Amino acid sequence: MLGFLVRLLPFWVREPLIILVGTVFGVRLLYMALVDGEGWVPAVIGAVFLLGAVLRVRVVVQALRARRRPAPEVDEVDEVTEPPPSEPAPSASVAPSPVTPAPVTPAVRRPVEKKPNAFAQAFFAIGLFAVIGGALWIEGKLPEDGTAATGASRPAACRIDEDEKLPGAYRSTPEAVTGADLCRALNRPELPELLGTPTERSVYASGTDNTAPLTDRKVAQPEARVEFDTYTVELSATYNELTVGQYQAMTAYRDDADLRKLTVLGRPALLMSDHMMKIQFDLGSGEGASGPVEQGPLARTLTVALDGKDRGGSYDLTVWSESGLLVEDSALVDIAEAVLPGITQGARGQD
């Protein structure tokens, strides 16, 4: 149906439209193959689109040549009219005078108009496509601030619902940061290297302005999540009166927690293990029914006090993998030391 509608368009509308569409799709597919690493299939399809666009350029060039080609010209030669022969004089009295031939005017040729070179125009079109593709490739290599890209992959952009109104707990806690602040701090280009997977890049990043459970929405608890193929990293901040020391006393009875007390950035910190919760949703039934809550993969969490005096509140940095792979404790500490200083703190964060 679409092809039929395109054929109904006038030639000088249809052909430029086909060239434009073929160029855009071809360059985009080549960009996906060469920059995003989508494989050779998009590269082949993109090359076919560009080849088709070049062929249509050739058709347009030939049509332009046909329109500009003048009618066949004939060399014009000025006619030379010879004077009629003079009557012969009487032979007896006057001798015939010699007749001087009239000068012959050379043929006058009109200058031949130079025709446009169709091959040159076709190669120009190919060069233009190459320039466009190169510009898109360079743009993909530049990070958002316009500087040259580093060896690390550019992270996914944070998904933030800016229209969502902050809960009242944030207004009553001036020093509280938002989910957007945590996501910007956590979603760092060097995060894959800190996790031990330098070749990966984040596929999802988000920040939410939540409140702590069982607090009647009175305690701010912003969260951020960054997902990779191997690991998922979550960072949250809880603005309550519970200190890290108190939290350690509450969890000391657990034999499976694998507790480890340490100091990070001059603040009390606690390393522990815990299983994630796994909930399955059945979207095929159309009712969004959920199955029973199951035990998910084992996660490693680093809890760091908001300040060096441990006056209440903490950051929780959690890393887990769907495959059950645990990250090294040193990696958690390195991530905390890289991320936490970049989070803007208010009065509570000042020692």
C-alpha positions in Angstrom: 0.0 0.0 0.0 2.8 2.4 0.9 4.6 1.6 -2.3 1.5 2.3 -4.3 1.1 5.7 -2.7 4.7 6.5 -3.3 4.4 5.7 -7.0 1.5 8.2 -7.2 3.7 11.1 -6.2 5.3 13.2 -8.9 8.8 12.2 -10.0 10.4 15.3 -8.6 8.8 14.7 -5.2 9.1 10.9 -5.1 12.8 10.5 -6.0 14.2 13.1 -3.5 11.9 11.6 -0.8 13.3 8.1 -1.6 16.9 9.4 -1.5 16.3 11.1 1.8 14.7 8.1 3.5 17.3 5.7 2.1 20.1 7.9 3.3 18.7 8.4 6.8 18.0 4.7 7.3 21.3 3.6 5.8 23.4 5.9 7.9 21.5 5.0 11.1 21.9 1.3 10.5 25.6 1.7 9.8 25.9 3.7 13.0 24.2 0.9 14.9 26.6 -1.6 13.4 29.9 0.3 13.7 29.4 2.3 16.9 26.7 0.4 19.0 28.2 -3.0 18.0 24.9 -4.5 16.8 26.6 -6.9 14.5 27.0 -7.3 10.7 23.3 -7.6 9.8 22.5 -3.9 10.3 25.7 -3.0 8.4 24.6 -5.0 5.4 21.0 -3.6 5.4 22.4 -0.1 5.8 24.7 -0.6 2.9 21.8 -1.8 0.8 19.8 1.4 1.7 22.7 3.6 0.8 23.3 1.8 -2.5 19.6 2.2 -3.4 19.8 5.9 -2.5 22.9 6.3 -4.8 21.0 4.6 -7.6 18.1 6.9 -7.2 20.6 9.8 -7.4 21.8 8.4 -10.7 18.2 8.4 -12.0 17.6 12.0 -10.9 20.9 13.1 -12.5 19.9 11.5 -15.8 16.5 13.2 -15.7 18.2 16.5 -15.1 20.5 16.0 -18.1 17.5 15.1 -20.3 15.7 18.2 -19.3 18.7 20.5 -19.9 19.7 18.9 -23.2 19.0 21.4 -26.0 17.6 20.4 -29.4 20.1 19.2 -32.0 21.9 22.1 -33.5 23.1 22.5 -37.1 26.2 24.4 -38.0 25.2 27.6 -39.7 27.1 28.8 -42.7 26.6 32.2 -44.2 25.4 31.7 -47.8 27.7 33.3 -50.4 25.8 34.7 -53.3 27.9 34.8 -56.4 27.1 37.7 -58.7 25.5 36.7 -62.0 27.8 36.3 -64.8 28.3 39.4 -66.8 27.3 39.5 -70.3 30.1 38.8 -72.7 31.5 41.9 -74.3 31.9 42.0 -78.1 35.0 40.1 -78.9 36.0 42.4 -81.6 36.3 45.6 -79.7 36.7 44.9 -75.9 38.7 42.2 -74.2 36.9 40.4 -71.4 37.9 41.6 -67.9 38.9 39.1 -65.3 36.2 38.2 -62.7 37.4 38.4 -59.0 35.7 35.7 -56.9 33.8 36.9 -53.8 35.4 36.0 -50.4 34.1 32.9 -48.8 32.9 33.4 -45.2 34.0 30.5 -42.9 31.4 28.5 -41.1 30.2 29.9 -37.8 29.8 27.2 -35.1 27.8 27.8 -32.0 29.6 26.9 -28.7 28.5 23.6 -27.4 27.1 23.7 -23.9 29.0 21.6 -21.4 26.9 18.8 -20.0 27.0 17.9 -16.3 29.0 14.8 -15.4 26.6 12.3 -14.0 29.4 10.1 -12.5 30.9 13.2 -10.8 27.5 14.0 -9.2 27.0 10.4 -8.1 30.4 10.3 -6.4 29.6 13.7 -4.8 26.4 12.1 -3.4 28.4 9.2 -2.0 30.9 11.6 -0.4 28.0 13.5 1.1 26.6 10.3 2.6 30.1 9.5 4.0 30.3 13.0 5.6 26.9 12.6 7.2 27.8 9.1 8.6 31.1 10.4 9.9 29.4 13.3 11.7 27.0 10.9 13.4 29.9 8.6 14.3 31.8 11.5 15.9 28.7 12.7 17.7 28.3 9.2 19.2 31.9 9.2 20.4 31.4 12.5 22.3 29.9 12.5 25.8 27.2 14.9 26.8 29.6 17.7 27.9 31.1 17.8 24.4 34.6 16.6 25.4 36.4 13.7 23.8 35.2 10.3 24.8 37.3 8.2 27.0 37.9 4.5 26.7 35.0 3.7 29.0 31.6 3.3 27.5 29.1 6.2 27.9 26.6 5.2 30.6 22.8 5.2 30.0 21.1 8.4 30.9 19.2 8.5 34.3 15.5 8.2 34.0 14.0 10.8 36.3 10.3 11.8 36.7 10.8 15.5 37.1 7.1 16.2 37.2 6.6 14.0 40.3 6.1 16.0 43.5 8.5 15.4 46.3 7.0 13.7 49.4 6.6 15.9 52.5 9.5 14.0 54.2 11.9 15.8 51.8 10.5 19.2 52.6 10.9 18.5 56.3 14.4 17.2 55.9 16.4 20.0 54.1 19.6 18.0 54.0 18.0 15.1 52.1 19.2 14.6 48.5 16.9 13.3 45.8 16.9 10.2 43.6 18.2 12.3 40.8 21.2 13.3 42.9 22.0 9.7 43.8 21.6 8.6 40.2 24.0 11.2 38.8 26.5 10.3 41.5 26.3 6.6 40.9 26.0 6.5 37.1 29.7 7.1 36.5 31.7 6.1 33.4 34.2 4.3 35.5 31.6 2.2 37.4 32.0 -0.9 35.2 35.8 -0.9 35.8 35.2 -0.6 39.6 32.9 -3.6 39.4 35.5 -5.6 37.5 33.6 -5.6 34.2 35.4 -2.8 32.2 33.9 -3.9 28.9 30.3 -3.5 30.0 28.2 -0.3 30.0 25.0 0.5 31.9 21.8 -0.5 30.2 19.4 1.2 32.6 19.7 3.9 35.2 17.0 5.6 37.3 16.4 7.6 40.4 13.3 7.7 42.7 12.2 9.8 45.6 10.9 7.1 48.0 10.2 7.1 51.7 11.3 4.5 54.2 8.8 1.6 54.8 6.8 1.5 58.1 7.4 5.2 58.7 4.1 6.7 57.5 6.0 8.4 54.7 7.8 10.6 57.3 11.4 9.4 56.5 13.0 10.3 53.2 14.8 7.4 51.5 15.8 8.3 47.9 17.1 5.5 45.7 19.1 5.1 42.5 19.7 2.0 40.4 22.1 1.2 37.6 21.9 -2.1 35.7 24.6 -3.8 33.7 24.6 -7.2 32.0 26.5 -8.8 34.9 25.7 -6.7 38.0 23.0 -4.4 39.3 24.0 -1.6 41.7 21.6 0.2 44.0 22.4 3.3 46.2 20.0 4.6 48.8 20.1 7.2 51.5 18.0 6.9 54.7 17.5 10.0 56.8 16.4 8.6 60.2 17.9 8.5 63.7 19.3 4.9 63.4 23.1 4.9 63.6 25.4 2.3 61.9 26.4 1.1 65.4 22.8 0.5 66.3 22.1 -1.3 63.0 25.1 -3.6 63.6 23.8 -4.5 67.1 20.4 -5.3 65.5 21.9 -7.7 62.9 24.6 -9.3 65.0 22.5 -12.3 65.8 22.3 -13.4 62.1 24.8 -16.1 61.4 24.3 -15.9 57.6 24.8 -12.2 57.3 28.6 -12.4 57.1 29.1 -9.1 58.9 32.2 -7.1 58.6 32.9 -3.8 60.4 35.2 -1.2 58.8 35.7 2.5 58.1 35.0 4.2 54.8 35.9 7.9 54.1 36.4 8.3 57.9 32.9 7.1 58.7 31.7 3.9 60.4 30.6 1.3 57.9 29.3 -2.2 57.8 29.5 -4.9 55.2 26.9 -7.7 55.1 25.2 -10.2 52.8 21.5 -10.8 52.3 19.2 -12.4 49.7 17.1 -10.3 47.4 13.4 -10.9 47.1 12.1 -12.3 43.8 8.6 -11.6 42.6 7.3 -12.9 39.2 4.5 -11.1 37.4 2.2 -12.9 34.9 1.5 -10.3 32.3 0.1 -12.8 29.8 -3.2 -13.2 31.6 -3.9 -9.5 31.1 -4.6 -9.0 34.9 -1.0 -8.5 36.0 -1.2 -11.4 38.5 1.9 -12.0 40.6 3.3 -15.3 41.9 4.6 -16.0 45.3 7.6 -14.1 46.7 10.8 -16.2 46.3 14.3 -15.9 47.5 16.4 -14.0 45.0 20.2 -14.0 44.4 22.6 -13.2 47.2 23.6 -9.5 47.5 26.4 -7.7 49.2 25.6 -4.4 50.9 27.9 -1.7 52.3 26.2 0.6 54.8 28.1 3.9 55.5 27.1 6.5 58.0 26.1 9.9 56.7 28.8 11.6 58.7 31.9 10.7 60.7 30.2 11.1 64.1 27.5 8.5 63.2 24.6 10.8 64.3 22.0 8.8 62.4 21.1 8.0 58.9 23.2 6.1 56.4 23.9 5.3 52.7 23.3 1.7 51.5 25.3 0.5 48.5 24.1 -2.9 47.3 25.4 -5.0 44.4 24.0 -8.3 43.2 24.0 -10.5 40.1 21.2 -12.6 38.7 23.7 -15.4 38.2 24.6 -15.4 41.9 28.1 -13.9 41.3 29.2 -11.8 44.3 31.3 -8.7 43.9 34.5 -8.3 45.8 34.3 -6.4 49.1 37.1 -4.2 47.9 35.1 -3.2 44.9 32.2 -2.1 47.1 34.6 0.1 49.1 36.1 1.6 45.9 32.7 2.4 44.6 31.7 4.1 47.9 34.8 6.1 48.0 34.3 7.3 44.4 30.5 7.9 44.6 29.8 9.3 48.1 32.0 12.4 47.9 30.1 13.5 44.8 26.7 13.6 46.7 25.7 17.1 47.9 25.0 17.0 51.6 23.4 19.6 53.8 23.9 20.3 57.5 23.8 16.6 58.5 26.7 15.7 56.2 29.0 18.3 57.7 31.2 16.9 60.4 
